[in-house]
Amino acid sequence: MTPKNPAKVKAAAAHPARPGEQCQAPAGTWAPVVNRNRCEGKVDCAEVCPHDVFAITRMTDADFAALSFVGKLKATVHGRKTAYTPNADACRACGLCVVACPEKAISLQRVA
């Protein structure tokens, strides 16, 4: 579990472009989708997520192989760190992760 950053949570909550349903959606109806070509594993998403959806870890070999050339360069520079969503079924669509991500690598997708 990544410790929460109250300043980042407050800034993300006040962001005018915040998508989603303000944490009012039933769990499992939305899921965050991470664009690995953009993600640099900077942990902002994990620091603001109130439901511990994210884990920042080393990118799998399969995910690394699927990156574009530029994505591979960027991933290598950042130690192949990326955000994964092992608890995506806990997502309540608050959208904090979307606006907190400095690379704009996260979007919300309705799953049900």
Protein Blocks (a to p, Z undefined) as FASTA:
>chain_A
ZZddfklmmmmmmpmklgcjehpacehiaccdddfklpgolommmmmmmnlmaccddddf
klmmmpcfklmmmmmmnoopacddfklmmpgolommmmmpmnlpaccddfZZ
